[in-house]
Amino acid sequence: MKRLVRWLSAISIAIVCMGFLAYSQPAMAAMDGEEPMRNTVADKMSTAYGKKLDLNNTNLRYFRVLQGVYPTLAGLIVKNSPYAEVEDVLKIPGLTEAQIATLKLHMDEFTVTDVEESLTAGADRINNGAYR
């Protein structure tokens, strides 16, 4: 009797495992008549945002590549965003002449795009937890 119970248990476990392996979810691309899902961050990466530092969406840590900008100026840029155009960064209240000169030095490395909620939500723009 014990052997029979063991065999039945083993067979039922095997059948259950095969059932999980054979289960497939319907493809999301098969949504008829619905607008396809978009990855707005990937769309933004194919624009100037992916080639320059976006003053409205870039995480604070990415400003490290610009000498003299991180952390003080980067913090001011993030805190005072959004910007309508790149030149608006020079209008941040309380900038010193040296800070304005540093920003002017890097103006060709900045861009401005619409604010993307998935890039700026919460405290992710200041500390997204990605440490390298």
Backbone as CSV, one residue per row, in Angstrom:
resi,resn,N_x,N_y,N_z,CA_x,CA_y,CA_z,C_x,C_y,C_z
1,MET,0.814,-1.190,0.000,0.000,0.000,0.000,0.865,1.265,0.000
2,LYS,1.970,1.228,0.767,2.863,2.393,0.798,3.463,2.656,-0.575
3,ARG,3.793,1.582,-1.262,4.354,1.733,-2.605,3.356,2.397,-3.536
4,LEU,2.110,1.982,-3.465,1.073,2.537,-4.310,0.898,4.037,-4.034
5,VAL,0.892,4.423,-2.771,0.757,5.839,-2.404,1.953,6.634,-2.913
6,ARG,3.153,6.068,-2.784,4.353,6.766,-3.281,4.288,6.950,-4.786
7,TRP,3.900,5.906,-5.499,3.812,5.991,-6.952,2.754,7.003,-7.380
8,LEU,1.606,6.970,-6.753,0.556,7.914,-7.095,0.984,9.351,-6.785
9,SER,1.683,9.541,-5.682,2.186,10.872,-5.331,3.195,11.360,-6.364
10,ALA,4.115,10.507,-6.742,5.135,10.877,-7.724,4.506,11.193,-9.072
11,ILE,3.541,10.376,-9.497,2.892,10.593,-10.789,2.087,11.893,-10.753
12,SER,1.362,12.144,-9.666,0.563,13.378,-9.604,1.457,14.626,-9.570
13,ILE,2.577,14.568,-8.877,3.520,15.697,-8.875,4.069,15.933,-10.273
14,ALA,4.403,14.863,-10.975,4.921,14.985,-12.339,3.876,15.596,-13.268
15,ILE,2.635,15.175,-13.126,1.568,15.718,-13.978,1.356,17.201,-13.692
16,VAL,1.367,17.582,-12.415,1.202,18.985,-12.046,2.347,19.823,-12.609
17,CYS,3.574,19.325,-12.503,4.726,20.061,-13.044,4.619,20.227,-14.543
18,MET,4.186,19.193,-15.250,4.025,19.297,-16.704,2.935,20.295,-17.054
19,GLY,1.913,20.368,-16.246,0.848,21.328,-16.492,1.344,22.758,-16.396
20,PHE,2.198,23.046,-15.426,2.756,24.399,-15.297,3.674,24.725,-16.458
21,LEU,4.414,23.744,-16.933,5.335,23.989,-18.032,4.609,24.227,-19.339
22,ALA,3.463,23.606,-19.504,2.736,23.712,-20.764,1.858,24.949,-20.831
23,TYR,1.657,25.632,-19.709,0.786,26.800,-19.683,1.468,27.967,-20.374
24,SER,0.787,28.581,-21.309,1.357,29.752,-21.984,0.380,30.905,-21.882
25,GLN,0.913,32.097,-21.710,0.076,33.282,-21.627,-0.175,33.820,-23.028
26,PRO,-1.325,34.446,-23.232,-1.583,35.037,-24.546,-0.640,36.217,-24.780
27,ALA,-0.223,36.394,-26.000,0.691,37.483,-26.338,-0.025,38.815,-26.223
28,MET,0.673,39.807,-25.697,0.081,41.128,-25.552,-0.082,41.804,-26.905
29,ALA,0.681,41.362,-27.900,0.578,41.948,-29.229,-0.737,41.569,-29.887
30,ALA,-1.438,40.595,-29.339,-2.678,40.138,-29.930,-3.884,40.946,-29.455
31,MET,-3.660,42.102,-28.852,-4.774,42.919,-28.381,-5.415,43.592,-29.590
32,ASP,-6.565,43.116,-29.979,-7.241,43.647,-31.162,-7.897,44.983,-30.858
33,GLY,-7.649,45.961,-31.694,-8.308,47.239,-31.581,-7.782,48.146,-30.483
34,GLU,-6.879,47.683,-29.672,-6.352,48.512,-28.599,-5.037,49.141,-29.042
35,GLU,-4.753,50.302,-28.461,-3.490,50.963,-28.754,-2.350,50.136,-28.164
36,PRO,-1.291,49.894,-28.930,-0.187,49.083,-28.389,0.508,49.787,-27.230
37,MET,1.049,48.991,-26.339,1.759,49.555,-25.198,3.039,50.213,-25.681
38,ARG,3.383,51.360,-25.099,4.574,52.101,-25.504,5.547,52.174,-24.346
39,ASN,6.806,52.101,-24.643,7.852,52.327,-23.655,8.338,53.749,-23.873
40,THR,7.799,54.677,-23.104,8.098,56.092,-23.322,9.553,56.430,-23.036
41,VAL,10.177,55.687,-22.126,11.584,55.948,-21.833,12.441,55.535,-23.030
42,ALA,12.148,54.390,-23.635,12.901,53.963,-24.822,12.690,54.940,-25.972
43,ASP,11.470,55.449,-26.109,11.219,56.459,-27.148,12.064,57.700,-26.901
44,LYS,12.154,58.124,-25.650,12.927,59.315,-25.306,14.428,59.083,-25.536
45,MET,14.899,57.867,-25.302,16.325,57.569,-25.489,16.743,57.691,-26.955
46,SER,15.797,57.556,-27.880,16.143,57.678,-29.295,16.159,59.133,-29.752
47,THR,15.822,60.067,-28.871,15.859,61.493,-29.200,17.148,62.103,-28.653
48,ALA,17.175,63.421,-28.578,18.354,64.118,-28.039,18.604,63.746,-26.584
49,TYR,17.563,63.280,-25.876,17.730,62.888,-24.473,18.790,61.801,-24.340
50,GLY,18.854,60.892,-25.280,19.817,59.805,-25.198,21.241,60.215,-25.530
51,LYS,21.428,61.397,-26.099,22.755,61.840,-26.505,23.303,62.977,-25.638
52,LYS,22.410,63.718,-24.994,22.806,64.843,-24.147,22.139,64.696,-22.786
53,LEU,22.534,65.527,-21.844,21.912,65.529,-20.524,20.653,66.385,-20.562
54,ASP,19.521,65.763,-20.308,18.246,66.455,-20.318,18.045,67.155,-18.976
55,LEU,17.920,68.457,-19.007,17.794,69.232,-17.778,16.495,68.940,-17.033
56,ASN,15.481,68.428,-17.722,14.196,68.146,-17.084,14.051,66.710,-16.593
57,ASN,14.862,65.773,-17.074,14.635,64.363,-16.765,15.853,63.601,-16.256
58,THR,17.039,64.112,-16.457,18.244,63.369,-16.108,18.408,63.237,-14.600
59,ASN,18.833,62.060,-14.173,19.109,61.799,-12.765,20.318,62.614,-12.332
60,LEU,20.320,63.018,-11.099,21.382,63.852,-10.526,22.778,63.274,-10.762
61,ARG,22.920,61.972,-10.627,24.237,61.339,-10.728,24.852,61.422,-12.129
62,TYR,24.026,61.572,-13.157,24.568,61.630,-14.512,25.293,62.935,-14.805
63,PHE,25.099,63.934,-13.963,25.814,65.199,-14.144,27.281,65.076,-13.745
64,ARG,27.676,63.923,-13.199,29.077,63.729,-12.800,30.035,63.803,-13.975
65,VAL,29.556,63.550,-15.179,30.446,63.564,-16.339,30.900,64.979,-16.706
66,LEU,30.234,65.984,-16.171,30.583,67.369,-16.477,31.392,67.965,-15.332
67,GLN,32.624,68.316,-15.640,33.511,68.850,-14.610,32.962,70.157,-14.052
68,GLY,32.897,70.234,-12.723,32.453,71.429,-12.038,30.947,71.533,-11.828
69,VAL,30.186,70.576,-12.333,28.731,70.649,-12.227,28.206,69.817,-11.059
70,TYR,28.786,68.680,-10.811,28.308,67.785,-9.755,29.069,68.052,-8.466
71,PRO,28.478,68.110,-7.343,27.076,67.913,-6.981,26.289,69.210,-6.814
72,THR,26.959,70.333,-6.578,26.242,71.558,-6.213,25.360,72.079,-7.344
73,LEU,25.947,72.308,-8.509,25.161,72.820,-9.631,24.125,71.808,-10.091
74,ALA,24.476,70.545,-10.076,23.523,69.502,-10.473,22.303,69.519,-9.567
75,GLY,22.525,69.683,-8.278,21.412,69.766,-7.346,20.519,70.960,-7.618
76,LEU,21.132,72.106,-7.943,20.356,73.302,-8.263,19.563,73.122,-9.555
77,ILE,20.176,72.473,-10.540,19.498,72.222,-11.816,18.271,71.348,-11.595
78,VAL,18.437,70.269,-10.851,17.330,69.348,-10.597,16.248,70.022,-9.770
79,LYS,16.644,70.770,-8.760,15.672,71.406,-7.858,14.832,72.464,-8.575
80,ASN,15.422,73.167,-9.540,14.729,74.258,-10.213,14.086,73.880,-11.538
81,SER,14.069,72.615,-11.882,13.438,72.200,-13.132,11.925,72.154,-12.949
82,PRO,11.144,72.177,-13.973,11.448,72.003,-15.388,11.821,73.321,-16.083
83,TYR,12.466,73.173,-17.213,12.923,74.304,-18.015,12.244,74.255,-19.378
84,ALA,11.914,75.412,-19.910,11.308,75.483,-21.239,12.368,75.381,-22.331
85,GLU,13.548,75.924,-22.058,14.658,75.849,-23.011,15.964,75.784,-22.226
86,VAL,17.022,75.395,-22.901,18.311,75.180,-22.247,18.816,76.450,-21.571
87,GLU,18.607,77.595,-22.176,19.118,78.857,-21.642,18.480,79.222,-20.304
88,ASP,17.330,78.639,-19.987,16.663,78.932,-18.710,17.495,78.483,-17.511
89,VAL,18.414,77.557,-17.714,19.247,77.091,-16.606,20.146,78.224,-16.092
90,LEU,20.435,79.192,-16.922,21.264,80.323,-16.505,20.492,81.305,-15.630
91,LYS,19.162,81.147,-15.557,18.307,82.041,-14.778,17.979,81.492,-13.393
92,ILE,18.682,80.449,-12.958,18.452,79.896,-11.623,18.822,80.958,-10.605
93,PRO,17.923,81.251,-9.658,18.218,82.296,-8.678,19.399,81.922,-7.782
94,GLY,20.264,82.899,-7.519,21.369,82.720,-6.590,22.639,82.153,-7.184
95,LEU,22.724,82.016,-8.511,23.952,81.507,-9.122,25.062,82.548,-9.035
96,THR,26.264,82.076,-8.756,27.423,82.964,-8.755,27.937,83.103,-10.191
97,GLU,28.823,84.058,-10.399,29.409,84.246,-11.732,30.209,83.014,-12.154
98,ALA,30.903,82.395,-11.214,31.676,81.188,-11.533,30.755,80.041,-11.943
99,GLN,29.614,79.906,-11.276,28.661,78.848,-11.629,28.046,79.103,-12.998
100,ILE,27.734,80.356,-13.292,27.197,80.699,-14.607,28.229,80.397,-15.688
101,ALA,29.499,80.705,-15.427,30.564,80.411,-16.397,30.685,78.900,-16.614
102,THR,30.565,78.119,-15.557,30.635,76.657,-15.682,29.468,76.148,-16.514
103,LEU,28.281,76.651,-16.272,27.115,76.232,-17.052,27.258,76.618,-18.522
104,LYS,27.751,77.827,-18.776,27.945,78.266,-20.169,28.958,77.374,-20.886
105,LEU,29.933,76.889,-20.155,30.941,76.001,-20.725,30.320,74.691,-21.225
106,HIS,29.253,74.251,-20.573,28.638,72.960,-20.895,27.294,73.083,-21.602
107,MET,26.921,74.260,-22.064,25.598,74.456,-22.665,25.331,73.545,-23.855
108,ASP,26.355,73.226,-24.641,26.140,72.364,-25.808,25.941,70.895,-25.426
109,GLU,26.113,70.566,-24.174,25.922,69.191,-23.719,24.565,69.000,-23.049
110,PHE,23.736,70.048,-23.000,22.411,69.991,-22.390,21.333,69.969,-23.456
111,THR,20.205,69.408,-23.106,19.003,69.478,-23.924,17.812,69.579,-22.980
112,VAL,16.668,69.922,-23.534,15.442,70.011,-22.753,14.347,69.280,-23.517
113,THR,13.699,68.331,-22.860,12.542,67.646,-23.427,11.414,67.717,-22.411
114,ASP,10.239,67.263,-22.813,9.102,67.255,-21.896,9.408,66.366,-20.700
115,VAL,8.863,66.738,-19.556,9.063,65.964,-18.336,8.376,64.610,-18.500
116,GLU,9.121,63.543,-18.235,8.597,62.178,-18.314,8.413,61.661,-16.894
117,GLU,7.176,61.381,-16.519,6.848,60.968,-15.161,7.639,59.731,-14.714
118,SER,7.885,58.806,-15.630,8.608,57.587,-15.245,10.076,57.854,-14.938
119,LEU,10.604,59.000,-15.339,11.987,59.352,-15.044,12.128,60.292,-13.852
120,THR,11.046,60.952,-13.466,11.147,61.968,-12.431,10.285,61.702,-11.208
121,ALA,9.543,60.614,-11.186,8.614,60.344,-10.082,9.358,60.097,-8.773
122,GLY,8.768,60.546,-7.690,9.337,60.308,-6.368,10.706,60.937,-6.220
123,ALA,11.561,60.281,-5.474,12.919,60.777,-5.245,13.915,60.130,-6.195
124,ASP,13.444,59.421,-7.209,14.345,58.731,-8.129,15.269,59.672,-8.874
125,ARG,14.861,60.886,-9.086,15.704,61.821,-9.821,16.904,62.250,-8.986
126,ILE,16.759,62.219,-7.679,17.860,62.597,-6.790,18.690,61.380,-6.414
127,ASN,18.033,60.279,-6.076,18.731,59.046,-5.708,17.948,57.864,-6.215
128,ASN,18.354,57.337,-7.359,17.626,56.209,-7.940,18.142,54.870,-7.454
129,GLY,19.101,54.873,-6.549,19.594,53.620,-5.978,20.520,52.828,-6.876
130,ALA,20.931,53.394,-8.008,21.858,52.719,-8.909,23.261,53.202,-8.596
131,TYR,24.029,52.379,-7.946,25.385,52.749,-7.533,26.391,51.987,-8.370
132,ARG,27.340,52.686,-8.958,28.366,52.028,-9.777,29.703,52.209,-9.131
